[in-house]
Structures are given as structure tokens and as C-alpha cells.
Amino acid sequence: MSTVKRFIAGVTCPRCAAMDRIRAWEQNGIRYRECVSCDFFEQLPIEEDALTEMTTRVNQLRDDQKQQDVQPVRIMDPGKSSR
């Protein structure tokens, strides 16, 4: 029986910084990740208590989003005077 290797959308390779090139799979209680563009390879034991979400472009703020100030929008009624 072969192990299914799946690509992880939005993940960048820690070695070559290529996006969408990391594939991952689990086998015998170990999680594996590898980059198909370079020779990056990582294996991590699967700990039920320490499962964390992988960093992707979807779950992280961009640099230009981190420094924006949020200001509320005030909707005014055109029938009322704002004096």
C-alpha cells in the first residue's frame, strides 16, 4: 500500500522559499514534509497535544496589513442635520 503525499496550498519552503512546492504525508506516527523544488526534507513526530496549524499565506497577515490602522465608519442620515 503506497502512502498518499499531498501538496499543502500556500506554504513556502523554508530553504528555497518556493511557494506551493511542499508536500506532506504521515507514516508510522511520523509526519514528513519535503520540497519538490529543492532538497528540503523534514520529519516530525506526531504529538496529539501539540498539533499546530502550519503557516500559510491564508492564515498570516501580510506586511502591509499589519500596519494598517482600523477606523470605524460613521454612516450619516442625509435627512438629519449634523450641527
Biopython code that builds the backbone (N, CA, C, O; Angstrom):
import numpy as np
from Bio.PDB.StructureBuilder import StructureBuilder

atoms = [
    (1, "MET", "N", (0.847, -1.182, 0.000)),
    (1, "MET", "CA", (0.000, 0.000, 0.000)),
    (1, "MET", "C", (0.893, 1.248, 0.000)),
    (1, "MET", "O", (1.756, 1.391, 0.867)),
    (2, "SER", "N", (0.694, 2.126, -0.945)),
    (2, "SER", "CA", (1.516, 3.331, -1.035)),
    (2, "SER", "C", (0.921, 4.449, -0.187)),
    (2, "SER", "O", (-0.289, 4.508, 0.035)),
    (3, "THR", "N", (1.797, 5.333, 0.280)),
    (3, "THR", "CA", (1.383, 6.468, 1.093)),
    (3, "THR", "C", (1.008, 7.627, 0.185)),
    (3, "THR", "O", (1.721, 7.936, -0.769)),
    (4, "VAL", "N", (-0.125, 8.270, 0.488)),
    (4, "VAL", "CA", (-0.573, 9.412, -0.311)),
    (4, "VAL", "C", (0.168, 10.659, 0.162)),
    (4, "VAL", "O", (0.113, 11.018, 1.338)),
    (5, "LYS", "N", (0.859, 11.312, -0.765)),
    (5, "LYS", "CA", (1.562, 12.564, -0.474)),
    (5, "LYS", "C", (0.718, 13.692, -1.033)),
    (5, "LYS", "O", (0.336, 13.670, -2.203)),
    (6, "ARG", "N", (0.422, 14.691, -0.187)),
    (6, "ARG", "CA", (-0.452, 15.794, -0.592)),
    (6, "ARG", "C", (0.301, 17.113, -0.530)),
    (6, "ARG", "O", (1.076, 17.362, 0.393)),
    (7, "PHE", "N", (0.059, 17.957, -1.535)),
    (7, "PHE", "CA", (0.632, 19.301, -1.526)),
    (7, "PHE", "C", (-0.145, 20.174, -0.553)),
    (7, "PHE", "O", (-1.360, 20.034, -0.417)),
    (8, "ILE", "N", (0.556, 21.071, 0.121)),
    (8, "ILE", "CA", (-0.048, 21.976, 1.094)),
    (8, "ILE", "C", (-0.119, 23.354, 0.457)),
    (8, "ILE", "O", (0.910, 23.992, 0.237)),
    (9, "ALA", "N", (-1.319, 23.812, 0.164)),
    (9, "ALA", "CA", (-1.514, 25.092, -0.513)),
    (9, "ALA", "C", (-1.048, 26.256, 0.358)),
    (9, "ALA", "O", (-1.373, 26.330, 1.543)),
    (10, "GLY", "N", (-0.299, 27.143, -0.236)),
    (10, "GLY", "CA", (0.100, 28.377, 0.421)),
    (10, "GLY", "C", (1.353, 28.300, 1.267)),
    (10, "GLY", "O", (1.793, 29.327, 1.783)),
    (11, "VAL", "N", (1.942, 27.139, 1.431)),
    (11, "VAL", "CA", (3.142, 27.000, 2.258)),
    (11, "VAL", "C", (4.374, 27.296, 1.415)),
    (11, "VAL", "O", (4.487, 26.849, 0.274)),
    (12, "THR", "N", (5.298, 28.059, 2.001)),
    (12, "THR", "CA", (6.560, 28.327, 1.324)),
    (12, "THR", "C", (7.651, 27.448, 1.920)),
    (12, "THR", "O", (7.652, 27.171, 3.120)),
    (13, "CYS", "N", (8.557, 27.024, 1.093)),
    (13, "CYS", "CA", (9.656, 26.170, 1.533)),
    (13, "CYS", "C", (10.606, 26.984, 2.420)),
    (13, "CYS", "O", (10.998, 28.088, 2.043)),
    (14, "PRO", "N", (10.978, 26.461, 3.579)),
    (14, "PRO", "CA", (11.907, 27.199, 4.445)),
    (14, "PRO", "C", (13.318, 27.308, 3.868)),
    (14, "PRO", "O", (14.093, 28.159, 4.304)),
    (15, "ARG", "N", (13.655, 26.481, 2.918)),
    (15, "ARG", "CA", (15.000, 26.527, 2.341)),
    (15, "ARG", "C", (15.060, 27.382, 1.082)),
    (15, "ARG", "O", (15.888, 28.289, 1.003)),
    (16, "CYS", "N", (14.209, 27.120, 0.102)),
    (16, "CYS", "CA", (14.312, 27.833, -1.185)),
    (16, "CYS", "C", (13.228, 28.902, -1.376)),
    (16, "CYS", "O", (13.260, 29.635, -2.364)),
    (17, "ALA", "N", (12.287, 29.000, -0.461)),
    (17, "ALA", "CA", (11.206, 29.998, -0.464)),
    (17, "ALA", "C", (10.231, 29.835, -1.632)),
    (17, "ALA", "O", (9.486, 30.766, -1.936)),
    (18, "ALA", "N", (10.219, 28.695, -2.280)),
    (18, "ALA", "CA", (9.249, 28.444, -3.346)),
    (18, "ALA", "C", (7.883, 28.166, -2.723)),
    (18, "ALA", "O", (7.776, 27.417, -1.752)),
    (19, "MET", "N", (6.853, 28.767, -3.283)),
    (19, "MET", "CA", (5.506, 28.599, -2.746)),
    (19, "MET", "C", (4.798, 27.443, -3.441)),
    (19, "MET", "O", (4.996, 27.195, -4.630)),
    (20, "ASP", "N", (3.973, 26.747, -2.678)),
    (20, "ASP", "CA", (3.167, 25.624, -3.189)),
    (20, "ASP", "C", (4.031, 24.479, -3.725)),
    (20, "ASP", "O", (3.651, 23.820, -4.693)),
    (21, "ARG", "N", (5.165, 24.244, -3.116)),
    (21, "ARG", "CA", (6.049, 23.155, -3.541)),
    (21, "ARG", "C", (6.258, 22.113, -2.428)),
    (21, "ARG", "O", (6.987, 21.140, -2.624)),
    (22, "ILE", "N", (5.625, 22.312, -1.272)),
    (22, "ILE", "CA", (5.776, 21.398, -0.142)),
    (22, "ILE", "C", (4.688, 20.335, -0.199)),
    (22, "ILE", "O", (3.507, 20.650, -0.342)),
    (23, "ARG", "N", (5.088, 19.089, -0.086)),
    (23, "ARG", "CA", (4.112, 18.017, 0.037)),
    (23, "ARG", "C", (4.357, 17.313, 1.365)),
    (23, "ARG", "O", (5.482, 17.267, 1.862)),
    (24, "ALA", "N", (3.289, 16.767, 1.926)),
    (24, "ALA", "CA", (3.357, 16.175, 3.260)),
    (24, "ALA", "C", (2.635, 14.841, 3.284)),
    (24, "ALA", "O", (1.728, 14.589, 2.491)),
    (25, "TRP", "N", (3.054, 14.003, 4.200)),
    (25, "TRP", "CA", (2.390, 12.726, 4.422)),
    (25, "TRP", "C", (2.739, 12.234, 5.810)),
    (25, "TRP", "O", (3.676, 12.725, 6.440)),
    (26, "GLU", "N", (1.977, 11.259, 6.284)),
    (26, "GLU", "CA", (2.202, 10.651, 7.591)),
    (26, "GLU", "C", (2.404, 9.160, 7.405)),
    (26, "GLU", "O", (1.749, 8.517, 6.585)),
    (27, "GLN", "N", (3.343, 8.624, 8.201)),
    (27, "GLN", "CA", (3.622, 7.203, 8.111)),
    (27, "GLN", "C", (4.231, 6.739, 9.435)),
    (27, "GLN", "O", (5.212, 7.315, 9.905)),
    (28, "ASN", "N", (3.657, 5.711, 10.028)),
    (28, "ASN", "CA", (4.164, 5.114, 11.276)),
    (28, "ASN", "C", (4.325, 6.143, 12.401)),
    (28, "ASN", "O", (5.319, 6.109, 13.126)),
    (29, "GLY", "N", (3.370, 7.046, 12.551)),
    (29, "GLY", "CA", (3.402, 8.028, 13.631)),
    (29, "GLY", "C", (4.374, 9.173, 13.421)),
    (29, "GLY", "O", (4.692, 9.897, 14.364)),
    (30, "ILE", "N", (4.846, 9.343, 12.206)),
    (30, "ILE", "CA", (5.774, 10.438, 11.890)),
    (30, "ILE", "C", (5.201, 11.222, 10.725)),
    (30, "ILE", "O", (4.718, 10.646, 9.750)),
    (31, "ARG", "N", (5.261, 12.558, 10.837)),
    (31, "ARG", "CA", (4.815, 13.453, 9.758)),
    (31, "ARG", "C", (6.044, 13.864, 8.952)),
    (31, "ARG", "O", (7.053, 14.289, 9.514)),
    (32, "TYR", "N", (5.949, 13.736, 7.649)),
    (32, "TYR", "CA", (7.037, 14.094, 6.745)),
    (32, "TYR", "C", (6.623, 15.266, 5.872)),
    (32, "TYR", "O", (5.464, 15.383, 5.473)),
    (33, "ARG", "N", (7.596, 16.141, 5.577)),
    (33, "ARG", "CA", (7.390, 17.233, 4.623)),
    (33, "ARG", "C", (8.617, 17.296, 3.733)),
    (33, "ARG", "O", (9.745, 17.120, 4.194)),
    (34, "GLU", "N", (8.385, 17.551, 2.448)),
    (34, "GLU", "CA", (9.506, 17.714, 1.538)),
    (34, "GLU", "C", (9.147, 18.723, 0.457)),
    (34, "GLU", "O", (7.979, 18.902, 0.112)),
    (35, "CYS", "N", (10.174, 19.376, -0.069)),
    (35, "CYS", "CA", (10.004, 20.331, -1.165)),
    (35, "CYS", "C", (10.368, 19.632, -2.464)),
    (35, "CYS", "O", (11.391, 18.952, -2.547)),
    (36, "VAL", "N", (9.532, 19.802, -3.471)),
    (36, "VAL", "CA", (9.817, 19.188, -4.767)),
    (36, "VAL", "C", (10.740, 20.062, -5.619)),
    (36, "VAL", "O", (11.150, 19.645, -6.702)),
    (37, "SER", "N", (11.076, 21.285, -5.141)),
    (37, "SER", "CA", (11.966, 22.177, -5.891)),
    (37, "SER", "C", (13.413, 22.124, -5.408)),
    (37, "SER", "O", (14.333, 22.413, -6.173)),
    (38, "CYS", "N", (13.616, 21.761, -4.159)),
    (38, "CYS", "CA", (14.977, 21.687, -3.622)),
    (38, "CYS", "C", (15.090, 20.403, -2.789)),
    (38, "CYS", "O", (14.215, 19.539, -2.858)),
    (39, "ASP", "N", (16.146, 20.281, -2.017)),
    (39, "ASP", "CA", (16.344, 19.048, -1.256)),
    (39, "ASP", "C", (15.861, 19.158, 0.194)),
    (39, "ASP", "O", (16.302, 18.382, 1.042)),
    (40, "PHE", "N", (14.962, 20.107, 0.497)),
    (40, "PHE", "CA", (14.429, 20.233, 1.858)),
    (40, "PHE", "C", (13.621, 18.991, 2.213)),
    (40, "PHE", "O", (12.793, 18.530, 1.427)),
    (41, "PHE", "N", (13.872, 18.454, 3.410)),
    (41, "PHE", "CA", (13.138, 17.301, 3.920)),
    (41, "PHE", "C", (13.068, 17.434, 5.433)),
    (41, "PHE", "O", (14.057, 17.785, 6.076)),
    (42, "GLU", "N", (11.910, 17.155, 5.997)),
    (42, "GLU", "CA", (11.724, 17.297, 7.445)),
    (42, "GLU", "C", (10.828, 16.156, 7.929)),
    (42, "GLU", "O", (9.872, 15.767, 7.258)),
    (43, "GLN", "N", (11.156, 15.639, 9.093)),
    (43, "GLN", "CA", (10.287, 14.654, 9.713)),
    (43, "GLN", "C", (10.043, 15.063, 11.161)),
    (43, "GLN", "O", (10.965, 15.449, 11.880)),
    (44, "LEU", "N", (8.791, 14.970, 11.568)),
    (44, "LEU", "CA", (8.378, 15.393, 12.899)),
    (44, "LEU", "C", (7.518, 14.307, 13.526)),
    (44, "LEU", "O", (6.644, 13.751, 12.861)),
    (45, "PRO", "N", (7.753, 13.997, 14.801)),
    (45, "PRO", "CA", (6.859, 13.042, 15.453)),
    (45, "PRO", "C", (5.480, 13.663, 15.620)),
    (45, "PRO", "O", (5.362, 14.865, 15.860)),
    (46, "ILE", "N", (4.453, 12.862, 15.497)),
    (46, "ILE", "CA", (3.084, 13.354, 15.650)),
    (46, "ILE", "C", (2.721, 13.275, 17.129)),
    (46, "ILE", "O", (2.631, 12.190, 17.703)),
    (47, "GLU", "N", (2.517, 14.427, 17.730)),
    (47, "GLU", "CA", (2.105, 14.511, 19.127)),
    (47, "GLU", "C", (0.688, 15.037, 19.154)),
    (47, "GLU", "O", (0.424, 16.134, 18.661)),
    (48, "GLU", "N", (-0.206, 14.290, 19.708)),
    (48, "GLU", "CA", (-1.622, 14.665, 19.713)),
    (48, "GLU", "C", (-1.863, 15.994, 20.423)),
    (48, "GLU", "O", (-2.741, 16.756, 20.016)),
    (49, "ASP", "N", (-1.097, 16.287, 21.481)),
    (49, "ASP", "CA", (-1.304, 17.517, 22.244)),
    (49, "ASP", "C", (-0.734, 18.744, 21.541)),
    (49, "ASP", "O", (-1.204, 19.858, 21.771)),
    (50, "ALA", "N", (0.254, 18.559, 20.701)),
    (50, "ALA", "CA", (0.981, 19.697, 20.134)),
    (50, "ALA", "C", (0.686, 19.925, 18.654)),
    (50, "ALA", "O", (1.512, 20.507, 17.951)),
    (51, "LEU", "N", (-0.460, 19.486, 18.170)),
    (51, "LEU", "CA", (-0.782, 19.733, 16.773)),
    (51, "LEU", "C", (-1.025, 21.216, 16.563)),
    (51, "LEU", "O", (-1.883, 21.809, 17.217)),
    (52, "THR", "N", (-0.276, 21.812, 15.658)),
    (52, "THR", "CA", (-0.427, 23.232, 15.367)),
    (52, "THR", "C", (-0.700, 23.404, 13.885)),
    (52, "THR", "O", (-0.331, 22.566, 13.062)),
    (53, "GLU", "N", (-1.338, 24.481, 13.574)),
    (53, "GLU", "CA", (-1.630, 24.779, 12.184)),
    (53, "GLU", "C", (-0.360, 25.234, 11.490)),
    (53, "GLU", "O", (0.401, 26.034, 12.033)),
    (54, "MET", "N", (-0.135, 24.726, 10.296)),
    (54, "MET", "CA", (1.036, 25.123, 9.525)),
    (54, "MET", "C", (0.852, 26.548, 9.025)),
    (54, "MET", "O", (-0.263, 26.959, 8.705)),
    (55, "THR", "N", (1.944, 27.302, 8.959)),
    (55, "THR", "CA", (1.889, 28.676, 8.490)),
    (55, "THR", "C", (1.683, 28.695, 6.983)),
    (55, "THR", "O", (2.449, 28.106, 6.221)),
    (56, "THR", "N", (0.626, 29.389, 6.575)),
    (56, "THR", "CA", (0.330, 29.530, 5.151)),
    (56, "THR", "C", (0.045, 30.990, 4.849)),
    (56, "THR", "O", (-0.074, 31.802, 5.767)),
    (57, "ARG", "N", (-0.066, 31.329, 3.581)),
    (57, "ARG", "CA", (-0.397, 32.707, 3.221)),
    (57, "ARG", "C", (-1.829, 33.052, 3.605)),
    (57, "ARG", "O", (-2.179, 34.230, 3.687)),
    (58, "VAL", "N", (-2.652, 32.055, 3.839)),
    (58, "VAL", "CA", (-4.050, 32.290, 4.177)),
    (58, "VAL", "C", (-4.227, 32.650, 5.646)),
    (58, "VAL", "O", (-5.073, 33.483, 5.972)),
    (59, "ASN", "N", (-3.453, 32.046, 6.540)),
    (59, "ASN", "CA", (-3.652, 32.286, 7.968)),
    (59, "ASN", "C", (-2.672, 33.296, 8.568)),
    (59, "ASN", "O", (-2.602, 33.420, 9.791)),
    (60, "GLN", "N", (-1.926, 34.008, 7.754)),
    (60, "GLN", "CA", (-0.992, 35.024, 8.221)),
    (60, "GLN", "C", (-1.305, 36.366, 7.578)),
    (60, "GLN", "O", (-1.764, 36.423, 6.437)),
    (61, "LEU", "N", (-1.056, 37.449, 8.315)),
    (61, "LEU", "CA", (-1.252, 38.785, 7.766)),
    (61, "LEU", "C", (-0.057, 39.173, 6.908)),
    (61, "LEU", "O", (1.082, 38.833, 7.228)),
    (62, "ARG", "N", (-0.319, 39.883, 5.823)),
    (62, "ARG", "CA", (0.762, 40.429, 5.002)),
    (62, "ARG", "C", (1.361, 41.627, 5.730)),
    (62, "ARG", "O", (0.732, 42.191, 6.626)),
    (63, "ASP", "N", (2.575, 42.016, 5.346)),
    (63, "ASP", "CA", (3.249, 43.155, 5.978)),
    (63, "ASP", "C", (2.425, 44.433, 5.855)),
    (63, "ASP", "O", (2.369, 45.222, 6.798)),
    (64, "ASP", "N", (1.786, 44.649, 4.705)),
    (64, "ASP", "CA", (1.003, 45.870, 4.529)),
    (64, "ASP", "C", (-0.291, 45.832, 5.341)),
    (64, "ASP", "O", (-0.867, 46.887, 5.607)),
    (65, "GLN", "N", (-0.761, 44.661, 5.739)),
    (65, "GLN", "CA", (-1.960, 44.559, 6.561)),
    (65, "GLN", "C", (-1.646, 44.758, 8.041)),
    (65, "GLN", "O", (-2.509, 45.206, 8.796)),
    (66, "LYS", "N", (-0.434, 44.434, 8.466)),
    (66, "LYS", "CA", (-0.064, 44.507, 9.877)),
    (66, "LYS", "C", (-0.027, 45.940, 10.391)),
    (66, "LYS", "O", (-0.254, 46.174, 11.578)),
    (67, "GLN", "N", (0.252, 46.894, 9.524)),
    (67, "GLN", "CA", (0.441, 48.257, 9.979)),
    (67, "GLN", "C", (-0.741, 49.172, 9.680)),
    (67, "GLN", "O", (-0.634, 50.385, 9.859)),
    (68, "GLN", "N", (-1.841, 48.631, 9.239)),
    (68, "GLN", "CA", (-2.997, 49.461, 8.950)),
    (68, "GLN", "C", (-3.740, 49.788, 10.250)),
    (68, "GLN", "O", (-3.934, 48.928, 11.109)),
    (69, "ASP", "N", (-4.143, 51.041, 10.367)),
    (69, "ASP", "CA", (-4.979, 51.447, 11.487)),
    (69, "ASP", "C", (-6.430, 51.240, 11.086)),
    (69, "ASP", "O", (-6.829, 51.575, 9.971)),
    (70, "VAL", "N", (-7.200, 50.699, 11.982)),
    (70, "VAL", "CA", (-8.613, 50.463, 11.710)),
    (70, "VAL", "C", (-9.403, 51.640, 12.250)),
    (70, "VAL", "O", (-9.236, 52.030, 13.406)),
    (71, "GLN", "N", (-10.257, 52.203, 11.420)),
    (71, "GLN", "CA", (-11.090, 53.324, 11.827)),
    (71, "GLN", "C", (-12.542, 52.968, 11.538)),
    (71, "GLN", "O", (-12.856, 52.453, 10.465)),
    (72, "PRO", "N", (-13.431, 53.244, 12.497)),
    (72, "PRO", "CA", (-14.843, 52.926, 12.269)),
    (72, "PRO", "C", (-15.451, 53.859, 11.217)),
    (72, "PRO", "O", (-15.017, 55.001, 11.061)),
    (73, "VAL", "N", (-16.441, 53.366, 10.512)),
    (73, "VAL", "CA", (-17.153, 54.152, 9.509)),
    (73, "VAL", "C", (-18.431, 54.663, 10.156)),
    (73, "VAL", "O", (-19.173, 53.900, 10.774)),
    (74, "ARG", "N", (-18.679, 55.940, 10.011)),
    (74, "ARG", "CA", (-19.874, 56.545, 10.574)),
    (74, "ARG", "C", (-20.841, 56.857, 9.436)),
    (74, "ARG", "O", (-20.531, 57.651, 8.548)),
    (75, "ILE", "N", (-22.000, 56.233, 9.469)),
    (75, "ILE", "CA", (-22.999, 56.448, 8.425)),
    (75, "ILE", "C", (-23.933, 57.557, 8.885)),
    (75, "ILE", "O", (-24.509, 57.499, 9.971)),
    (76, "MET", "N", (-24.066, 58.549, 8.048)),
    (76, "MET", "CA", (-24.891, 59.718, 8.403)),
    (76, "MET", "C", (-26.199, 59.660, 7.649)),
    (76, "MET", "O", (-26.247, 59.222, 6.499)),
    (77, "ASP", "N", (-27.262, 60.105, 8.301)),
    (77, "ASP", "CA", (-28.578, 60.161, 7.691)),
    (77, "ASP", "C", (-28.678, 61.501, 6.949)),
    (77, "ASP", "O", (-28.562, 62.552, 7.579)),
    (78, "PRO", "N", (-28.891, 61.488, 5.625)),
    (78, "PRO", "CA", (-28.911, 62.732, 4.868)),
    (78, "PRO", "C", (-30.101, 63.630, 5.252)),
    (78, "PRO", "O", (-30.083, 64.822, 4.944)),
    (79, "GLY", "N", (-31.109, 63.098, 5.903)),
    (79, "GLY", "CA", (-32.271, 63.893, 6.304)),
    (79, "GLY", "C", (-32.033, 64.674, 7.594)),
    (79, "GLY", "O", (-32.781, 65.604, 7.895)),
    (80, "LYS", "N", (-31.028, 64.320, 8.342)),
    (80, "LYS", "CA", (-30.738, 64.999, 9.610)),
    (80, "LYS", "C", (-29.557, 65.942, 9.445)),
    (80, "LYS", "O", (-28.639, 65.674, 8.670)),
    (81, "SER", "N", (-29.587, 67.020, 10.162)),
    (81, "SER", "CA", (-28.510, 67.976, 10.131)),
    (81, "SER", "C", (-27.414, 67.535, 11.106)),
    (81, "SER", "O", (-27.711, 66.980, 12.164)),
    (82, "SER", "N", (-26.166, 67.778, 10.754)),
    (82, "SER", "CA", (-25.055, 67.374, 11.625)),
    (82, "SER", "C", (-24.511, 68.533, 12.442)),
    (82, "SER", "O", (-23.330, 68.543, 12.787)),
    (83, "ARG", "N", (-25.364, 69.521, 12.762)),
    (83, "ARG", "CA", (-24.929, 70.706, 13.524)),
    (83, "ARG", "C", (-24.802, 70.412, 14.958)),
    (83, "ARG", "O", (-24.447, 71.294, 15.740)),
]
sb = StructureBuilder()
sb.init_structure("model")
sb.init_model(0)
sb.init_chain("A")
sb.init_seg("    ")
for serial, (resi, resn, name, xyz) in enumerate(atoms, 1):
    if name == "N":
        sb.init_residue(resn, " ", resi, " ")
    sb.init_atom(name, np.array(xyz, "f"), 0.0, 1.0, " ", f" {name:<3s}", serial, name[0])
structure = sb.get_structure()
